Amino acid sequence: MKIKAQNIVLRDMRESDIDDDVRWNTTETEWGLWDAPWETEEEIVGFDEDAYRKKEMESLQKPLPEHRLTFEIETADGVHIGGVSSYCIDEDCQYLSSKPDTEEERKKARWAVGLDICESAYWSGGWGTQALAAWVRYYLENGYSQLYTQTWSGNFRMIGLAEKLGFRECRRKKGIRQVRGGVYDGLTFALDHAAFEAYCAEKKTRACVCMVKDPARKEAVAASVLAELPDWFGLPESTAAYIRGSRALPFWAVMENGQPEGFIALKETGPRTAELYVMGVRPHRHRAGLGRKLFRSLRRYAVGRGYAFLQVKTVQEGHYTAYDKTIAFYKAMGFTELECFPTLWDAHNPCQVLIMALPSAQDTSGPC
């Protein structure tokens, strides 16, 4: 079964997903700091890869229920990034290990829905919003009307996501969660159907940023976008060099309706320094916030990799209107002018270097 919604797909699990699950429980485990960490952190420490693989392979051989209780989350271009799930709760919002026997009883039960975006490159890109909205819609369309979601008071991003989709806090249990030395409340949110429908009715197509790993795909996206930006990339040789150079670099695309509307690439220039190597957004989507989305993903990645500074090169202000707009964008993102090299490129295009200091990874907030 597959459910397509904007830039994501909810689908049944495949054997190839097991390798991702193992990685998310052994090396890329930061998601566990936010999803019920009082349980998840301990489970990750005691993770048994062989037992897990055996259990999942056995599970794949079993028939699936008509109404799914879990789905995997995949981007429109086929990247597996996490999953959605559900479980029953009682009148006191406590987890129920057993589920109702009949379909009629299941539709009358209280269901808590949730998700994990485990692939860190896809945090804060709108993917969780799309996935949870599609998951809620799936439940509603199948007659499951009593919907909830649960989290803890320290997970402010999940709280924000729940409230955005129309969930409203209905139960708070004071001080029941201990997380990394702090004491937090347990929270339950009930779905306000009218608020959810209002959100769905008013929402517009949302742009989502994804990290692209395939070199050929990077090259194709860069070539397609830069071809529409002759005011910035009008020299065939240098444009071709940017396109070729993007193949081997960390690279993000901003997607709308499954199509790339812009991209950005990062290049390491020193042990603690990286460069915004190239970026572009199609002209018809300028001033729509797509560049900001792309830059936030690049910056988050740079902080996570321990870089202390970002730099970017462009044409000095005052020479071309198009590049003056570019410098204004970089300054709005937090860059400041460092030095101009008048002849690095040529006399008509003096090279302005801008820099930005980055915080340490410990100073940044985690995902929802």
C-alpha positions as CSV (number, residue, x, y, z in Angstrom):
1,M,0.0,0.0,0.0
2,K,1.2,3.5,-0.8
3,I,-0.2,7.0,0.1
4,K,1.2,9.9,-1.8
5,A,1.0,13.4,-0.4
6,Q,2.9,16.4,-1.7
7,N,6.6,15.5,-1.6
8,I,6.3,12.3,0.5
9,V,5.0,8.7,0.3
10,L,3.7,6.6,3.1
11,R,4.3,2.9,2.2
12,D,4.6,-0.6,3.6
13,M,8.0,-1.7,4.9
14,R,10.4,-3.4,2.5
15,E,13.4,-5.7,3.2
16,S,15.8,-2.9,2.1
17,D,14.5,-0.7,4.9
18,I,16.1,-3.0,7.5
19,D,19.6,-1.7,6.8
20,D,18.4,1.9,7.4
21,D,16.7,0.8,10.7
22,V,20.0,-0.8,11.8
23,R,21.9,2.4,11.0
24,W,19.4,4.5,12.9
25,N,19.8,2.3,15.9
26,T,23.6,2.1,15.8
27,T,25.3,5.1,14.2
28,E,22.7,7.8,13.3
29,T,20.8,7.7,16.6
30,E,20.2,11.4,17.4
31,W,16.4,11.0,16.7
32,G,16.4,8.9,19.9
33,L,17.1,11.9,22.0
34,W,13.6,13.2,21.2
35,D,11.3,10.2,20.7
36,A,10.5,8.9,24.2
37,P,14.1,9.2,25.2
38,W,13.5,7.6,28.6
39,E,12.9,4.4,26.6
40,T,14.6,4.9,23.3
41,E,18.1,5.7,24.6
42,E,18.2,2.5,26.6
43,E,16.9,0.5,23.7
44,I,19.6,1.9,21.4
45,V,22.3,1.0,23.9
46,G,21.1,-2.6,24.1
47,F,20.3,-2.9,20.3
48,D,20.9,-6.5,19.0
49,E,21.4,-6.2,15.3
50,D,21.1,-10.0,14.5
51,A,18.0,-10.4,16.6
52,Y,16.4,-7.3,15.0
53,R,17.1,-8.5,11.5
54,K,15.6,-11.9,12.3
55,K,12.5,-10.4,13.8
56,E,11.9,-8.0,10.9
57,M,12.4,-10.7,8.3
58,E,9.9,-12.8,10.1
59,S,7.5,-9.9,10.3
60,L,7.8,-9.3,6.5
61,Q,6.5,-12.8,5.9
62,K,3.3,-12.2,7.9
63,P,0.1,-10.9,6.2
64,L,-0.6,-7.2,6.7
65,P,-3.7,-5.9,8.5
66,E,-6.3,-4.2,6.2
67,H,-5.9,-1.1,8.3
68,R,-2.2,-0.3,8.7
69,L,-0.7,0.6,12.1
70,T,2.6,1.7,10.7
71,F,4.0,3.0,7.4
72,E,7.5,3.9,6.3
73,I,8.1,7.5,5.2
74,E,9.8,8.0,1.8
75,T,10.5,11.2,-0.2
76,A,9.0,11.6,-3.7
77,D,12.4,10.7,-5.1
78,G,12.7,7.5,-3.2
79,V,14.7,8.3,0.0
80,H,13.7,6.3,3.1
81,I,13.7,8.9,6.0
82,G,11.6,7.4,8.8
83,G,8.2,6.1,9.7
84,V,4.8,6.8,11.2
85,S,3.0,4.6,13.8
86,S,0.0,4.4,16.0
87,Y,-1.2,2.7,19.2
88,C,-4.2,2.6,21.4
89,I,-4.6,4.6,24.7
90,D,-7.2,4.4,27.4
91,E,-9.4,7.1,29.0
92,D,-6.4,8.1,31.2
93,C,-4.2,8.4,28.1
94,Q,-2.2,5.4,29.1
95,Y,-0.7,3.0,26.5
96,L,-2.8,-0.1,25.8
97,S,-0.7,-3.2,24.9
98,S,-3.8,-5.0,23.4
99,K,-5.9,-3.7,20.6
100,P,-9.7,-4.2,20.0
101,D,-10.6,-7.4,18.3
102,T,-13.1,-6.2,15.7
103,E,-13.0,-3.4,13.1
104,E,-16.0,-1.7,14.7
105,E,-14.3,-1.7,18.1
106,R,-11.1,-0.4,16.6
107,K,-12.8,2.5,15.0
108,K,-14.3,3.5,18.3
109,A,-11.0,3.2,20.2
110,R,-8.6,6.1,21.0
111,W,-5.6,6.1,18.8
112,A,-2.3,8.0,19.3
113,V,-0.4,8.7,16.1
114,G,3.2,9.7,15.8
115,L,6.2,9.8,13.6
116,D,10.0,9.7,13.5
117,I,12.2,11.4,10.9
118,C,15.3,9.4,11.6
119,E,17.4,10.6,8.6
120,S,19.1,13.7,10.0
121,A,19.5,15.4,6.6
122,Y,15.7,15.8,6.5
123,W,15.1,17.5,9.8
124,S,13.2,20.8,9.8
125,G,12.4,20.6,6.1
126,G,8.6,20.2,6.4
127,W,8.7,16.4,5.9
128,G,7.3,15.6,9.3
129,T,4.4,18.0,8.8
130,Q,3.5,16.3,5.5
131,A,3.9,12.8,6.8
132,L,1.8,13.3,10.0
133,A,-0.9,15.2,8.1
134,A,-1.1,12.3,5.6
135,W,-1.2,9.8,8.4
136,V,-4.0,11.6,10.2
137,R,-5.9,11.8,6.9
138,Y,-5.5,8.1,6.4
139,Y,-7.1,7.4,9.8
140,L,-9.9,9.8,9.4
141,E,-10.8,8.4,5.9
142,N,-11.0,4.9,7.4
143,G,-13.4,5.9,10.1
144,Y,-11.0,6.3,13.0
145,S,-12.2,9.5,14.6
146,Q,-10.7,9.6,18.1
147,L,-7.1,10.7,17.3
148,Y,-4.4,11.8,19.7
149,T,-0.7,12.4,19.7
150,Q,1.6,12.2,22.7
151,T,5.0,13.7,23.6
152,W,6.9,15.3,26.5
153,S,7.1,19.0,27.4
154,G,10.8,19.2,26.4
155,N,10.0,18.3,22.8
156,F,8.9,21.7,21.7
157,R,9.1,21.0,18.0
158,M,6.8,18.1,18.2
159,I,4.5,20.3,20.3
160,G,4.6,22.9,17.5
161,L,3.9,20.3,14.8
162,A,0.9,18.9,16.7
163,E,-0.6,22.3,17.3
164,K,-0.1,23.4,13.7
165,L,-2.1,20.4,12.4
166,G,-5.0,21.1,14.8
167,F,-4.1,18.9,17.9
168,R,-5.0,20.6,21.2
169,E,-3.6,19.7,24.6
170,C,-6.1,17.7,26.6
171,R,-4.0,16.0,29.3
172,R,-0.8,17.1,31.1
173,K,0.8,14.8,33.7
174,K,3.2,16.8,35.7
175,G,6.8,15.7,36.2
176,I,6.5,12.1,35.0
177,R,9.3,12.2,32.4
178,Q,13.0,12.4,33.4
179,V,15.2,13.2,30.5
180,R,18.9,13.8,30.7
181,G,18.8,15.2,34.2
182,G,15.6,17.2,33.7
183,V,12.0,16.6,34.8
184,Y,9.3,17.1,32.2
185,D,5.5,16.8,31.9
186,G,3.9,14.1,29.8
187,L,1.5,15.6,27.2
188,T,-1.4,14.3,25.3
189,F,-3.1,16.2,22.5
190,A,-6.5,15.5,21.0
191,L,-7.3,16.2,17.4
192,D,-9.6,19.1,16.8
193,H,-11.2,18.0,13.6
194,A,-12.4,21.4,12.5
195,A,-8.9,22.9,13.1
196,F,-7.3,20.0,11.1
197,E,-9.7,20.5,8.2
198,A,-9.1,24.3,8.3
199,Y,-5.3,23.6,8.1
200,C,-5.8,21.3,5.2
201,A,-8.1,23.8,3.4
202,E,-5.8,26.7,3.8
203,K,-2.4,25.2,3.3
204,K,-0.6,25.8,0.0
205,T,2.0,23.6,-1.6
206,R,4.9,23.6,0.8
207,A,8.4,23.5,-0.4
208,C,10.6,20.8,1.2
209,V,14.4,20.6,1.3
210,C,16.0,17.2,0.7
211,M,19.6,16.2,0.6
212,V,20.5,14.7,-2.8
213,K,23.1,11.9,-2.8
214,D,23.2,10.7,-6.4
215,P,25.9,12.6,-8.4
216,A,24.0,12.4,-11.6
217,R,20.9,13.8,-10.0
218,K,22.9,16.6,-8.5
219,E,24.3,17.5,-11.9
220,A,20.8,17.4,-13.5
221,V,19.2,19.6,-10.9
222,A,22.1,22.1,-11.0
223,A,22.1,22.3,-14.8
224,S,18.3,22.7,-14.9
225,V,18.1,25.5,-12.4
226,L,21.2,27.5,-13.5
227,A,20.0,27.5,-17.1
228,E,17.2,29.8,-16.0
229,L,19.6,32.2,-14.3
230,P,21.7,33.9,-17.0
231,D,22.0,37.2,-15.0
232,W,24.1,35.3,-12.5
233,F,25.4,32.3,-14.5
234,G,25.9,33.7,-18.0
235,L,29.4,32.4,-18.6
236,P,29.2,28.8,-20.1
237,E,32.6,27.6,-18.9
238,S,32.2,28.7,-15.3
239,T,28.6,27.5,-15.1
240,A,29.7,24.1,-16.4
241,A,32.4,24.0,-13.7
242,Y,29.8,24.7,-11.0
243,I,27.6,22.0,-12.3
244,R,30.4,19.4,-12.5
245,G,31.8,20.5,-9.1
246,S,28.4,19.9,-7.4
247,R,28.5,16.2,-8.2
248,A,30.9,15.4,-5.3
249,L,29.6,17.9,-2.7
250,P,27.0,17.9,0.0
251,F,23.9,19.0,-2.0
252,W,20.3,20.0,-1.2
253,A,17.4,20.6,-3.5
254,V,14.2,22.4,-2.6
255,M,11.2,20.5,-4.0
256,E,7.6,21.5,-4.8
257,N,5.2,18.9,-6.2
258,G,8.1,16.6,-6.7
259,Q,10.1,19.0,-8.9
260,P,13.3,20.8,-7.9
261,E,12.9,24.6,-7.7
262,G,16.3,25.4,-6.4
263,F,19.5,23.9,-4.9
264,I,22.6,24.6,-2.8
265,A,26.0,22.9,-2.4
266,L,28.7,23.1,0.3
267,K,32.4,22.8,-0.2
268,E,35.0,22.2,2.5
269,T,37.8,24.8,2.2
270,G,39.7,24.0,5.4
271,P,39.6,21.8,8.5
272,R,37.1,24.2,10.2
273,T,35.8,26.2,7.2
274,A,33.4,25.5,4.5
275,E,32.1,27.5,1.5
276,L,28.6,28.0,0.1
277,Y,29.9,26.8,-3.2
278,V,26.9,27.5,-5.5
279,M,23.1,28.0,-5.1
280,G,20.3,29.0,-7.3
281,V,16.5,29.3,-7.3
282,R,14.3,29.4,-10.4
283,P,13.3,33.0,-11.2
284,H,9.5,32.4,-10.8
285,R,10.2,31.3,-7.2
286,H,12.4,34.2,-6.1
287,R,11.3,36.0,-2.9
288,A,9.3,33.0,-1.8
289,G,11.6,31.9,1.0
290,L,13.1,28.9,-0.9
291,G,16.6,30.3,-0.6
292,R,16.2,30.7,3.1
293,K,15.1,27.1,3.4
294,L,18.1,25.9,1.4
295,F,20.5,27.9,3.4
296,R,19.1,26.7,6.8
297,S,19.7,23.1,5.7
298,L,23.2,23.8,4.6
299,R,24.0,25.8,7.8
300,R,22.6,23.0,10.0
301,Y,24.7,20.5,8.2
302,A,27.8,22.6,8.6
303,V,27.3,23.1,12.3
304,G,26.8,19.4,12.7
305,R,30.1,18.7,11.0
306,G,31.9,21.0,13.3
307,Y,32.8,23.8,11.0
308,A,33.6,27.1,12.7
309,F,33.0,29.4,9.7
310,L,31.1,29.6,6.5
311,Q,32.2,31.7,3.6
312,V,30.7,32.7,0.2
313,K,32.1,34.6,-2.8
314,T,30.1,36.9,-5.0
315,V,30.6,40.1,-7.1
316,Q,31.2,43.2,-5.1
317,E,28.2,45.4,-4.4
318,G,27.6,48.3,-6.7
319,H,28.5,46.6,-10.0
320,Y,25.4,44.7,-11.0
321,T,21.8,44.9,-9.8
322,A,21.4,41.1,-9.7
323,Y,24.5,40.6,-7.5
324,D,23.5,43.4,-5.3
325,K,20.3,41.4,-4.5
326,T,22.5,38.4,-3.9
327,I,24.6,40.3,-1.3
328,A,21.5,41.5,0.4
329,F,20.3,37.9,0.7
330,Y,23.6,36.8,2.2
331,K,23.6,39.6,4.7
332,A,20.1,38.8,5.7
333,M,21.3,35.2,6.4
334,G,24.0,36.5,8.7
335,F,27.0,36.9,6.5
336,T,29.3,39.9,6.8
337,E,31.8,41.3,4.3
338,L,35.4,40.2,4.9
339,E,37.5,41.3,1.9
340,C,37.3,42.1,-1.8
341,F,39.8,40.6,-4.3
342,P,39.5,42.9,-7.4
343,T,41.3,40.6,-9.8
344,L,40.6,37.1,-8.5
345,W,38.1,36.7,-11.3
346,D,38.6,39.7,-13.6
347,A,38.5,43.5,-13.5
348,H,34.8,43.5,-14.4
349,N,33.8,41.1,-11.6
350,P,35.7,42.0,-8.4
351,C,35.3,39.1,-5.9
352,Q,33.7,39.9,-2.6
353,V,34.2,37.4,0.2
354,L,31.6,37.2,3.0
355,I,31.9,35.1,6.1
356,M,29.8,33.9,9.0
357,A,30.8,32.4,12.4
358,L,29.0,29.2,13.3
359,P,28.0,28.0,16.8
360,S,29.2,24.6,18.1
361,A,26.9,21.7,17.6
362,Q,26.2,21.5,21.3
363,D,24.6,25.0,21.1
364,T,21.9,24.1,18.6
365,S,18.5,22.5,19.2
366,G,17.7,19.0,18.1
367,P,14.9,17.7,15.8
368,C,11.3,17.0,16.6
